[in-house]
Amino acid sequence: MTTGKLVLVRHGQSQWNLENRFTGWVDVSITPLGATEAHRAGKELKGIRFDCAFTSDLKRAQETLDILLEELGQKNIPIYKDKALNERHYGDLQGLNKAETAKIYGDAQVHIWRRSFDVKPPGKDGESLKDTAARTLPYFDAQIMPKAKAGQNVLVSAHGNSLRAIVMELDKLSPEEIMKLNIDTCRPIIYEIDEAGKVVSKTAPVPA
């Protein structure tokens, strides 16, 4: 049986993660800690020879991928960048401090915006996780999964919510289950995918 590895990595800590701000599509860089996290993740993935990599249109995911591939000594593999893998757009909340936002709108409302499956944050561009999945999964199904099904090892460096959409599909999670799942920065999730696109195994490396 031919299988391929699909490795999902959320970007390292960004400047606005550090400042506790809603980031969304705002293009901020990773912090020195974020770079350290990415180097650690790269060390955890040594032993896997990747055929290609995918990342979003945002530099925090791209910077993380660059460090991962540098650590692995695999910087020459094909890299595909697409906004379909971007973080969820937080609409009018982008740039706001999460604690300050809770003071304005109340903890309950902010919790709904952050953790519900299909409630959009305010603003015309705001996306729910359902909206993010509707953007991310067609790209994943058309561009990423076929490579894993063909036996290739694929690395994806993206964001908490775009990766949650992918995990939701792979693990067959309900909207209620996916809302309880948090994906930590630079903690690789490794799937083994068979020719039919089924998950053969799922593992997370022990931190170095």
N, C-alpha and C positions, 0 to 999 in steps of 0.2 A: 504493500500500500504506500503510495506516494503521499507525503504530507509536507506542508510548509509551515514555517513559524511566522506568526503575526505578532509583533511586539508593539504595544501601545505605551507611550510615555507622555505624561503631562509635563509641560515646560517647567523649568526651575523658577524659584521665587522671582516675581517681577517687582519693579519699583512700587507699583500700586498695590500689589499684594502686601508689601511691607507697610504701606501707608493705609491699608485697610480701605481701599477705594474700589468702587465698582469700575471695572476696567473695560470689559466688553471688547469693542473693536478699536479702542484707543491704542495706538501703537507704541507701547512703552517697552523698555529693555529689561533684561533680567538684572538682578543685583549681584554683587560678589558672592553672596550666599547661594543665589540661584546657579551661578557658574560652578560653584563647589558641588552642589547637588547633581548637576549634569555630569561632572567628571566622575562622581561616585557611581551614577547610573551606568556610565560607559564601562567602568570597571566591572560592574555586575553582569554586563552583557558580553564580556569577552568570552570567546569560544563559539559565538554565533557569527557566521559569515553571511552578511546581508547582500541581497541581490539589488535592492533599490530602497528608497526612502520617500516618504510623503510628509509634507508639512503644510501649515496654513500660510496665509498671506501676511501674517503678523510676525514682527521680528523677534518677539520673546520665544516663540516656538522655533523659529529659524536659528536663532543664536544657540538654543539648547541642542538642536540637531547638529549644528556645526561642532559643538564640543563633544557630543556623543561620538560622532564619526572620527573626530581627531583622536579621542581616547582609544577607539577601536582600530585606528590605522586604516580606515576604510573611506577616506574622503572622496574617492574617485567613482563611487557608485552613482547611478542615475538618481536625481532628486526631483520630485514633482511637487510644485507649490500651487495651492488652490484655496480661494476664500471659502469654499464649501466646508473646509476644516476649521474655519475661524471659530473663536469663542462666541458664545451667545451674545447678541447685541442687547445691551441693557438700557437702550433708549435714553430718556431724560435723566436716568440715574447715573450714567457714565461720568466718572470724575468725582462723584460725591463720596464722602466718607460714610461707611456703612453705619457706624454708631451715630453720627449726626443725623443721617437719614431716618434712623429709628426714632430719634427724638422728635423729628418733624411729623412723620407719618404714623408712628407707633410701631412697637415691636411686632405686633400681630400682622400688620399690613406688609412690612418688610419681609417677614418670614414667608408670607404667601407669595410675594414676588420672587423670592429666592428659591423656594422649595416646592411650589406647586408645579404640576406637569404642564398645564395649559393656560395659565394666567400670565398675560404679558405685563412687563413693567410699563410705566407711562411713557408716552412719546411715540411718534409714528413709526420709528424703526425698531421699537422694542420687540424682542423675541421671547417667547416662552420656550421651555425645553422641547415641547412638541414642535414648535416652529424650527428650532435648531435641528432636530432629528429629520424633519422634512427636507432640510437643506443638505445635511451631512450624509444621510444614508443612501440616497441615489448615487452620489459620487463614490461612496465606499463600495456599494454593490457593483458599480460599473468599472471602477478603476483599481481598487485595492484588493477586494476579495478574489477576483479572477487570478491574480498573481499568486496569492497564497494557495488557492486550489490547484494551481499548476505546479506546486512544489517549491515555489520561491520563498525565501526568507525576507519578510517585509518589515521595515521599521517605520512607525508613525509617530511623529512628534507634534502634538497638538495641544488642546485645551481641555479643562475640566468638563465642560458641558458637551462639546463635540465628541469627546471620548466617551462620556456617559451614554450618549445616543448610540454609539457603536457597541458598547458593552451591553446595553439594553437589548439590542438585536441578537448579539452572539449568545448571551446567557438566557434569552427568552424571559426577560424580567417584565413585570407589570409596571404601569405608571407609579403605583404605590411603592413598589420595591425599588425602582430606580431613584426615586426621590430620597431614599434613605442612604444611597450609595455616594460616598465621597471618594474622589480619586486624588491621592496625595501627589505633590510635586515630585517628579523624577523618581517614582517607584514603579519600575517597569512591570507591565502585565504581559505575560507570554502565553499566547494561544498556539496550539498545534491544530492545523486545519487539514482535513482530508480532501480528496478529489471532489467530493460532493458538497463541500463547503460546511461540513459538520465539524464541531469542536471535538477533537479527540482528547485534548487535555488543556488545562489552564493552570499556570503556576506563576508565582511571584518570587523573584530571587530574594534570598536572605540578605539584608543590608550588609555591606562590607564593613 
